Amino acid sequence: MKCPQCQSENAAEAKFCGKCGAALTSTPLPPPPPPPPLEPLSPQPAVPDGLKIGIIIGSVIFPLLGIVMGLIYMNDPNPEKKKVGKLWLMVGAGAFALGCICYFAMAASTGF
Protein backbone atom coordinates (compact mmCIF):
# COMPACT_ATOMS: atom_id res chain seq x y z
CA MET A 1 0.00 0.00 0.00
CA LYS A 2 1.36 3.45 -0.91
CA CYS A 3 1.56 6.21 1.66
CA PRO A 4 -0.62 9.16 0.63
CA GLN A 5 2.04 11.65 1.91
CA CYS A 6 5.49 10.28 1.00
CA GLN A 7 4.43 7.70 -1.63
CA SER A 8 6.60 4.94 -0.08
CA GLU A 9 5.43 1.32 -0.29
CA ASN A 10 4.17 -0.31 2.92
CA ALA A 11 2.71 -3.72 3.80
CA ALA A 12 -0.94 -4.13 2.90
CA GLU A 13 -1.95 -4.66 6.56
CA ALA A 14 0.04 -1.61 7.85
CA LYS A 15 -1.93 1.12 9.59
CA PHE A 16 0.89 3.70 9.59
CA CYS A 17 3.64 4.51 7.09
CA GLY A 18 7.01 2.97 8.01
CA LYS A 19 8.91 6.00 6.60
CA CYS A 20 6.94 9.08 7.62
CA GLY A 21 4.47 7.67 10.21
CA ALA A 22 1.38 8.99 8.46
CA ALA A 23 -1.84 7.08 8.98
CA LEU A 24 -2.60 4.78 6.11
CA THR A 25 -6.23 4.49 5.07
CA SER A 26 -7.31 1.56 3.06
CA THR A 27 -10.03 2.06 0.56
CA PRO A 28 -13.03 0.09 1.70
CA LEU A 29 -14.36 -2.54 -0.63
CA PRO A 30 -17.66 -1.70 -2.24
CA PRO A 31 -20.58 -3.51 -0.66
CA PRO A 32 -21.65 -6.65 -2.49
CA PRO A 33 -24.62 -6.24 -4.79
CA PRO A 34 -27.95 -7.14 -3.22
CA PRO A 35 -29.26 -10.60 -4.07
CA PRO A 36 -31.91 -10.73 -6.76
CA PRO A 37 -35.45 -10.62 -5.42
CA LEU A 38 -37.07 -14.00 -4.95
CA GLU A 39 -40.06 -14.74 -7.07
CA PRO A 40 -43.10 -15.56 -4.97
CA LEU A 41 -43.97 -19.22 -5.07
CA SER A 42 -47.36 -20.09 -6.41
CA PRO A 43 -49.38 -21.56 -3.57
CA GLN A 44 -49.71 -25.31 -3.80
CA PRO A 45 -53.13 -26.69 -2.91
CA ALA A 46 -53.16 -28.85 0.21
CA VAL A 47 -54.94 -31.58 -1.74
CA PRO A 48 -54.51 -31.72 -5.55
CA ASP A 49 -57.69 -31.73 -7.63
CA GLY A 50 -56.81 -35.07 -9.22
CA LEU A 51 -56.60 -36.72 -5.81
CA LYS A 52 -59.93 -35.21 -4.73
CA ILE A 53 -61.72 -36.56 -7.79
CA GLY A 54 -59.92 -39.90 -7.72
CA ILE A 55 -60.89 -40.60 -4.11
CA ILE A 56 -64.51 -39.60 -4.80
CA ILE A 57 -64.69 -42.01 -7.76
CA GLY A 58 -62.94 -44.70 -5.74
CA SER A 59 -65.35 -44.14 -2.83
CA VAL A 60 -68.33 -44.80 -5.06
CA ILE A 61 -66.81 -48.12 -6.12
CA PHE A 62 -65.17 -49.01 -2.77
CA PRO A 63 -66.96 -47.08 0.02
CA LEU A 64 -64.40 -48.14 2.61
CA LEU A 65 -61.76 -46.10 0.71
CA GLY A 66 -63.73 -42.88 1.21
CA ILE A 67 -64.44 -43.67 4.85
CA VAL A 68 -60.80 -44.39 5.70
CA MET A 69 -59.34 -41.49 3.69
CA GLY A 70 -62.00 -39.17 5.09
CA LEU A 71 -61.11 -40.08 8.66
CA ILE A 72 -57.39 -39.63 7.98
CA TYR A 73 -57.80 -36.22 6.34
CA MET A 74 -60.33 -34.98 8.90
CA ASN A 75 -57.70 -35.41 11.64
CA ASP A 76 -55.27 -33.06 9.84
CA PRO A 77 -54.98 -29.50 11.26
CA ASN A 78 -55.16 -27.97 7.74
CA PRO A 79 -58.75 -26.66 7.21
CA GLU A 80 -58.67 -27.45 3.49
CA LYS A 81 -57.74 -31.08 4.21
CA LYS A 82 -60.49 -31.28 6.88
CA LYS A 83 -63.05 -30.07 4.32
CA VAL A 84 -61.94 -32.62 1.72
CA GLY A 85 -61.85 -35.36 4.36
CA LYS A 86 -65.43 -34.57 5.35
CA LEU A 87 -66.49 -34.76 1.70
CA TRP A 88 -64.77 -38.12 1.20
CA LEU A 89 -66.27 -39.49 4.42
CA MET A 90 -69.78 -38.43 3.39
CA VAL A 91 -69.38 -39.90 -0.12
CA GLY A 92 -68.02 -43.16 1.31
CA ALA A 93 -70.79 -43.42 3.93
CA GLY A 94 -73.43 -42.53 1.32
CA ALA A 95 -72.11 -45.13 -1.12
CA PHE A 96 -72.09 -47.73 1.68
CA ALA A 97 -75.68 -46.89 2.66
CA LEU A 98 -76.82 -46.97 -0.97
CA GLY A 99 -75.10 -50.32 -1.46
CA CYS A 100 -76.86 -51.75 1.60
CA ILE A 101 -80.24 -50.47 0.41
CA CYS A 102 -79.69 -51.99 -3.04
CA TYR A 103 -78.54 -55.29 -1.54
CA PHE A 104 -81.58 -55.60 0.74
CA ALA A 105 -83.95 -54.52 -2.03
CA MET A 106 -82.55 -57.23 -4.32
CA ALA A 107 -82.66 -59.80 -1.53
CA ALA A 108 -86.29 -58.97 -0.78
CA SER A 109 -87.30 -59.11 -4.43
CA THR A 110 -85.65 -62.49 -5.04
CA GLY A 111 -86.97 -64.07 -1.85
CA PHE A 112 -83.75 -64.47 0.11
N, C-alpha and C positions, 0 to 999 in steps of 0.2 A: 504494500500500500504506500502511495506517495504522500509525503507531508505537504499540506496545503501552503505552508510558509517557506520552507527551504527546499522543497522538491526532492528530498532524499528518500530512498527506498527503505521501508520498514517491513517487519513481519506482518502478515495479514491479521493476526490476532492482537497486535500491539495497540495500546490505547493512547500512548504518547510517543512522540518522535524521539528516536535514540540520539539524534544529533542536536536538535534545538529545544526539545522538551515540549513542543506544542502539542495540544490535544489533537488526537486523530479522530475524525468522525468517519464512520463507515456509512456508505449510502445504504439505506434500508432497502431490502428487496420489495418489489411491488407485491401487494397482496394477491393471492391466487384468484383467478376468476371464479365467480360464483358458479355452483353447479347448475346445470340446466334444470328448469322446472320439471317436476314429475307430472306426467299426464295422469289425470284422475282415472282410476280403474272403473270400468263399467260394473255396476253392482250385479253380482251373481245371484240368481234366485236361490232360496234355501232348498227348494225342491224343483228340479227341472220339469218342464211341461210334459216331456215324453214319459217320465217316470209316473207323473200323476195319472196320465191317461192309461198307461200300461197296467198300473195297479187296479184301476177301475175296471178295465176289461177283464183282467185276471180274476177280480173279485166276483164278477158275474159268473164266470165259469167255475172258479174254486172259491166259494165264500170264505173259507177259513183264511185264505191269503189276505183278504181285506180286513178281516177281524184282527189277525196278528199284526199286520203292518200298521193298522189304525191304532192299536194299543201301544206299539213301539213309538210311533211318531207323536202320539198325544202326550207322552211322558217327556218330550223334549221341551226345554225352556223357550225355544224360538216360537213366537206366536204364529208365524206362517206355517211351520211344521205342525203345530197343534191343530190348525184349521184343516190342513190336508189330512191329518190323521183322523180327525172327526168325520170327514167326508168318506174316507176309506172304510172306517168302522161302520158307518151307516149303510154304505153300499153293500158291504159284506154281510151285515146282519139282515138287511132287506132281501138280498139274494138267498140267504139261508132260509128265511121265513117263507119266501115265495117257493123255494124248492120243497119245503115241508108241505105247504098247502097243495102243490101240484101232486106230490107223492100220495098224500092222503086222499085227494080227489080221485086219482087213478085207482087207488086201492079200493075205494068205496064203489067205484063204477064197475070194477071187474069182479067184485065179490070177495076179495081177500079180507 
